[in-house]
Amino acid sequence: MRFFNHDGFELGFIDEGEGDPVLLIHGFASTHFVNWVSPGWVKTLRDAGYRVVALDNRGHGRSTKSREPADYVPAKMASDAAALLDHLEIGRAHVMGYSMGARITAFLARARPERTGSLIFGGLGAGMVEGVGAWDAIADALVADDPETIEDERPRMFRAFADQTKSDRQALAACISTSRELLTPAQIAEIDRPALVAVGTKDDIAGDPEVLAAMLPRGEAFAIPERDHMLSVGDRRFKERVLAFLQENPL
């Protein structure tokens, strides 16, 4: 990994391959490696002739951790992504985010539309506008002394994921408290870029992809068959649709 500094954070990233750049933004409690390298996205995109850039979001992976909720509002996290493009002197890039990364992608596209080409919102559909349920229990689970005391399935799943990735759970609890800021339908309608909204048919977190796609001026939905929120990430059909979408919408 390489590192650069922005807004008081040292942020880790990778930069591989040649061709039109694709910026990858991972989801909550994940890392660039877990979200993009391990499931084969970096190799898939690089082999298809793209330059692949992926960062560890603030509070995640090998980037600086903060335990201040104010540091994790989506606008600030999107500014990290824009700063990485500046650091690499990339004028414009395709941007693909998954789950929380999809929300960050939307904030980036609104704040810096001139820096974005086509957009891929993975693992987040109508939840970008309607919300993704009550996540306070997940914050509590992340800081619980004993994971055996966590009763509900979803908080237990995220706690296990955070432990698996050896994350700073206090930083993640701060992140989840402020990173879920919603966008209004009117704000979504201002994102005038080709946009693919891809959600698993068994995903009970993301919300309906068709609903979000209909709000986007140039949006289209893709249902990832028989996949939930976690298993959608590395799905072969998802990769195939993304490659086709990028080819349909070159920079």
Rosetta blueprint (number, residue, H / E / L):
1 M L
2 R E
3 F E
4 F E
5 N E
6 H E
7 D L
8 G L
9 F E
10 E E
11 L E
12 G E
13 F E
14 I E
15 D E
16 E E
17 G L
18 E L
19 G L
20 D L
21 P E
22 V E
23 L E
24 L E
25 I E
26 H L
27 G L
28 F L
29 A L
30 S L
31 T L
32 H H
33 F H
34 V H
35 N H
36 W H
37 V H
38 S L
39 P L
40 G L
41 W H
42 V H
43 K H
44 T H
45 L H
46 R H
47 D H
48 A L
49 G L
50 Y L
51 R E
52 V E
53 V E
54 A E
55 L E
56 D L
57 N L
58 R L
59 G L
60 H L
61 G L
62 R L
63 S L
64 T L
65 K L
66 S L
67 R L
68 E L
69 P H
70 A H
71 D H
72 Y H
73 V L
74 P H
75 A H
76 K H
77 M H
78 A H
79 S H
80 D H
81 A H
82 A H
83 A H
84 L H
85 L H
86 D H
87 H H
88 L L
89 E L
90 I L
91 G L
92 R L
93 A E
94 H E
95 V E
96 M E
97 G E
98 Y E
99 S L
100 M H
101 G H
102 A H
103 R H
104 I H
105 T H
106 A H
107 F H
108 L H
109 A H
110 R H
111 A H
112 R L
113 P H
114 E H
115 R H
116 T E
117 G E
118 S E
119 L E
120 I E
121 F E
122 G E
123 G L
124 L L
125 G L
126 A L
127 G H
128 M H
129 V H
130 E H
131 G L
132 V L
133 G L
134 A L
135 W L
136 D H
137 A H
138 I H
139 A H
140 D H
141 A H
142 L H
143 V H
144 A L
145 D L
146 D L
147 P H
148 E H
149 T H
150 I L
151 E L
152 D L
153 E H
154 R H
155 P H
156 R H
157 M H
158 F H
159 R H
160 A H
161 F H
162 A H
163 D H
164 Q H
165 T L
166 K L
167 S L
168 D L
169 R H
170 Q H
171 A H
172 L H
173 A H
174 A H
175 C H
176 I H
177 S H
178 T H
179 S L
180 R L
181 E L
182 L L
183 L L
184 T L
185 P H
186 A H
187 Q H
188 I H
189 A H
190 E L
191 I L
192 D L
193 R L
194 P L
195 A E
196 L E
197 V E
198 A E
199 V E
200 G E
201 T L
202 K L
203 D L
204 D L
205 I L
206 A L
207 G L
208 D L
209 P H
210 E H
211 V H
212 L H
213 A H
214 A H
215 M H
216 L L
217 P L
218 R L
219 G E
220 E E
221 A E
222 F E
223 A E
224 I E
225 P L
226 E L
227 R L
228 D L
229 H L
230 M L
231 L L
232 S L
233 V L
234 G L
235 D L
236 R H
237 R H
238 F H
239 K H
240 E H
241 R H
242 V H
243 L H
244 A H
245 F H
246 L H
247 Q H
248 E H
249 N L
250 P L
251 L L
